Amino acid sequence: MSTAASPTFPRGADVNPKPLGVALLLIIVGAWYLAQTVGAKHAALFVVGALLGLALYHAAFGFTSAWRVFIADGRGAGLRAQMIMLAVGVALFFPALSAGTLFGNPVNGLVSPAGTSVIVGAFMFGIGMQLGGGCASGTLYTVGGGSTRMIVTLLAFIAGSVIATAHMPFWTSLPQLKPVSLVKTLGLAPALLLNWAVFALIAFITVVVEKRRHGRLVDPTVRPAHASPWLHGPWPLVAGAVALVVLNFATLALSGRPWGVTSAFALWGAKVAQAIGVDTASWTYWSTKANAAALAAPVSHDVTSVMDIGIVLGAMLAAALAGRYAPVWRVPLRSLLAAVVGGLMLGYGARLAYGCNIGAYFSGIVSGSLHGWLWLVAAFTGNVFGTRLRPLFGLEVERVKPSGC
């Protein structure tokens, strides 16, 4: 039986000391500043964000590439890791959300309407994932890891997000169901069993597809370049999956709701628009009590913003530890164009769909929200189209040569 050699982990220096020092300093100073000006919980959430960035980078836990290699080449290791993440996630989240409290504090899931805007938005987001080169969490951790192209994606992501907030009254007027919580509708035990069964089914399908395509399961193991992979990376995908679940659960405990990413991008864009004279505060989206308060307050008071900045710094720390923090400023024009188009679609789609791969898919499903499952189907379909569009922009579609028994 032939076996493909495990890929090697690109090796740079043992560590990159300057970016390592900068990242550590910014994380420490940022946590101290938040503790002094906002509160201990915000400081703790900032540190949780940094740990998320480190875990995302060290495990290379991307939703975009995992879906792409399954769509293009039938390799399902990344998707199976996501199913493990979700299976552990519902085991932790559903009991807490069913009780309504965690460690004595009230908690709520990210449960949103399921309807037209979710289908359109998630489909757009799926295409944007493949053209932009990342999802929401992926964009942040690759920016932190030194990817200059992804800075362009992030800027377009922010622009698309704020543009979508101007159009939200139209999209929310289209047919949609009221928010449905499977935990509240079915009860704790049935909701758990149903979700676990679906996760198992999806994992089983990936195994069948992969064996038909390659004759066996392709070994995704990456050889560590360092003697201490837990500090310097890379981590196994499953370790990354479990780390993300535990840190998302810590977010629930500290903030009272699960991890989200993209609402901060809309907020940043709205604040920039305000600064150049656009009256975003008068838009319907920004007139609600919560959004108006966020727009009026400093960014440091917004939990999602604090965690997003933490993710970037945590990924920078991880890249420096791996010896791979080395930004390259030359990016092909077609690739830059894809970053702009993809970023705009990511931002616009995330607002329409009430979240991204984190807020709608990961946190939505572990919240028991029906819209999380609708998001998954629509976004995966968008990824199929996006994967086919990548070569038009000079972007790689990773494939390995089939090798059977």
N, C-alpha and C positions, 0 to 999 in steps of 0.2 A: 504494500500500500504506500503510495507516494504521499509525502507531506511537504507542505510549503514551509520554508524557513520563516521563523518569527521575525518581524521587522525590528530593525535596530532603532534605538532612541537617539536622535541627533544630538551629538555631544558638542557643547561649547566649552567654556572654562568651567572649573569646578563650581565657582559662584561668580556673580557679577557684583563686586563689593559696593560700588557707588550706588547703583539703583537699589540694592538691598538695604543700604543704610538710609537712603531717602524714603523708601517705602515704610520701613520700621519707624522712622522718626515721624512721618506724617500720620501713621496709624496711632502712635502713642499720643502725639499732640492733639490729633483730632478727637480721640476719646476723652482726653483731659478737658478740652474746650467744651465738648458737648456736656460732660458731667457738670461743669461749672455754670454753663449758660442755659441749658435746657433741662437736663436731669440725668440721673444714673441709668434709666432705662434706655434713653436715646444713645448714651455712650455704649451700653452693652449691645444694642442693636447694630451700631457702627462696627463693633468688633465681630459680631456674628456675620455681618456683610463681608468683612475682610476674610473670615474663615471660609465663607462660601466662595469667594474669589480664589482662594488657595486651593480648595477642593475641586472646583471646576477646572482650574488650570492643570493641577497635578494628575487628575483623572482624565483630562481631555474630554470632559463630559459635555459634548455638544449634541444638541437635538438635531441640528441641521445636517451634519455629516452622517449621523446614525441613520437618519431617514434616507439620505441620498444613496448610501452604499447598499441599503436594502432595496430601494427602488431600482437602482441601476445594475446591481450585481448580486442581489439576493442574500447578502450577508446580514445576519440579524442580531449579532452580539449586542450592538448598541440599543436596539429595540427591546431585547430581553432584559437588559440592565434597567431600562426605563420601567418595564413591567414589575421588576423586583422593587424598584423605588416606590412605585405606586402601591404595590401590595403591602409593603411595610408601612407606607404612609397612611393608608386607610385604617390599618390596625392601631396606629397611634392616634389619628385625628378623630375618627368616627366616635369612639367612646367619649372623648372630651367634648365634641360638638353636640353629641346627644345629651350629655349632662348640662351643657351650657356654661360650665366653669372648668377651669384648670388651675390647680394649686390655689383655689379660693378666689380666682379672678374670672370675670365674665369673658367668654370667647365666642366669636362668631366666624362662620366660614365665608368664603368668597362665593356666594350663590347669586347668579345673575340670570336675567331672562334668556330664553333660548328661542331664536327666531331668525328672521331674514338678515338682520344686521350681523349676527354671529356667523351665519353661513358665508355671506359676502366678505366680511372682514377677515375671517380665518382663512378663507381661500386666498385672498390677497396676501395675507401674512405668509402663507405657505410659499407662494411664488417669491415673495420678498426674501424669505430665508435663504433660498438658493441663489438668488442674484446678489443680495447684499452680503452673503457669505457667513451669516450667523443669525441666530434667534435673538431674543432680548438678553438673556443671560450670557449667551455666546458673544454677542457684540461687546458687552462690558468686559468680560474676562480677556478677550483677545486685544481689546484696546489697552487694558492694563498690562498684558503680556508684551506689548510693544508693536502691535500691528498698526502701521500707519494707514493702510487701506481702510481698516475698520473704523478709524476716526471719521472718515468721510461717511461711512455707513451710519455711524452714530449721529452725526450732524443732520443727515437727511432723515433719519429716524425721528429726531426731535421735531424737525420741520413738518413731517407728515403727521405727527401726533397732534400738533397744535392746529393744523389745517382741519383735521378731522373734528376737533372740538367745535369748530365753527359750523359744521354740517350735521352735528348730532341730532338736532330736533327733527330733521328729515328722516334720518335712519331709525330713530326710536319710534317714529310714527308708523313704521311698516309693521306687518303682522308679526307677532311674537307671543310666546307663552309667558306667563308670569314666572318669576323665579321658582324653581322646583328643587327642593332638597330631598335626595333619595333617603337620607337618614331619617328625616321627619316623616316622609311619605310612607316608606316601607317598614321602618323600625330598624334598630341597630343591627341585630343578627342577620335579617334578610338582606340588608344593604351590604353588609360585609361579604356574605356568601356570594351574592350576585357579582360584586366587583371582583372578588378573587377568581370567580369562574371566568369572567371576561378576560382578566389579565392572563390567566393560564391558557385560554384559547388563543389569544394573540401570540403569546410566546410559542405555543405549539405550531401555529401557522408559520412563524418565522423558521422554526426548525425544519418543517417539511419543505418549505421553499428553498432553504439553504442546501439541504441534502440533495434535492432534485437538481439544483444548479451546479453544485460542486462535488457531489458524491459523498460529502461528509460536512461536518461543521468546521468552518475555517477558524484556525487558532488566531485570536486577536491579540495574543500576548505581546507586549512590548518589552524588549530587554532594557533594564535600567542602565543608565550611563554612570551611576554613582553607587557607592557601596551601601548607602542608606536611602533607599528609594522612598521611604515614608516621609523623609525630610525634603529630599530633592526631587522626588518623582521619578518615573511615572507610577501612578497607583493603578491597581486593577479597576476595571469599570464598576464592578459590584461594590468595591470599597467606596468609590465616588458616589454611587447611588445611595448607599446607606448614610454617608456623611451628609448628603443634601437633605435627606429626610429628617435626620436628627436636628440639623440646623434650621430647617423649616419649622419643625416642632418647637424649637427654642424661640423662633420668631413669634409663633402663636402664643407661647407662654408670656413673652415680654410685651407684645403689642396688642394682644387680644384678637389678632386675625393672622391668617397665613401670609407667606412671602409673596410679594408682588414686585414688579419692576417698572412697567411702562407708564404708569400714571405720573411718575416723576418726570418723564420725558415731555409729556404734555405740559406739565407745570413749568418746567424750565423754558420751553418754547413760548408759553404765554407770558412769562415774566420778561423775556427778551423782547417780545412784541410790544408789551407795555412800555418798555424802556425807549423804544423808537417811535412811540406815539400811537400805537394801535390800542383801541379801547376794548381789550379782551374782557375786562370785568363786566361789560354789558352783554356779553354773549350768554345765551341761555345755559350752556354747559357750566360756565363759571359763575352763574348767579345762584346756584344751589348753596345751601348753608355751608356744607363741608368744603366744596371747591372754592367758594368765595373766601373762606377763612384761610385755606392753603395759599391762595393767590396773594392774600394780604400779608401773610406771615413770612418771616425769613425762611430760606430754604432749609436751614439747620433744624427747623421745627417739623419738617416733613419726614416721617419715618422712612418712606420709600426712597427719598432722595439720599438720606443718610446711609441707608444700606447699599444703594447703588454706588455711591462714592467709595464705600468700604470694599465692595467687590472689585472695583478697579485697582485699588491699592493692594488688596490681598493677592490679586493675580500678578501684579507687578513684583510683589515679594516672592511669589512662587517662581516666576520666570527668572528672577535674579538668583534664587537658590538653585535652580536647574542649570544656571549658566547660559541661559538662552535669551536674555534681555538685550536685543540688538536691533533696534528699529531700522528698517530699510525705507528710504524716502522715495525711491523710484518705483512707480506703479504704472503699468501699461494703461493707456488711455481707455481702451474698451473695458478694462477691469474697473477703472474709476467710474465710468458711466454706469456699469452694473451696480456699483456701490451706491450711487445716487438714486437710481431707479428702485433698487431693492430696498434701500433705507426708507424712501418715501412710502413704499407699499407696506413695509413693516409698521411704520408709525401710524399710517392711516388705518390699516387693517386691525391693529391692536385696539384702537379706540372703539371701532365699530363692534368688535367681538368681545368687548368687556374684558380685555386682557390678552396676554401673549402666551407663549409656551410655558411660562411660569404661573402668572395670575389666573389664566383660563384653563390651561391643560393640567399642569402639575397641581397647583393649589386648588383649582376648580374641582378636579376629580377627587382629591383627598378631602375636599369640603363636602362631597356628596352632591355637587351641583350637576344637574342634567346638561347645562350648557357646556360643561367641560367635555363631555362625550361628543356633543355636536361639533364643538371646536376641533376635536381630534380628527373626526372624519373629514371635515371641510379643509382643514389645514394640510392633512396628508394628501388630499387630492391636489391642492395647490402645489405641494412639493413635487408631485409627479410632473406637473407642467413646468415648474421652475427648473427641475433637473434637466428636462429636455431643452430648455432655453439656455442653459449655461454655456454650451460650446459656441453659441452665437456671440458671446462676450469674451471668448478666449479663456473661459474658466474650466478647470479640470473636472471630470467625472471619474472618480476612482473606481477601477476595476482590477480584479486579479484573474489570472488564467485558471479556468476550471481544472481540477485534478481529482480524478476519481480513484476508487479503490482498484 
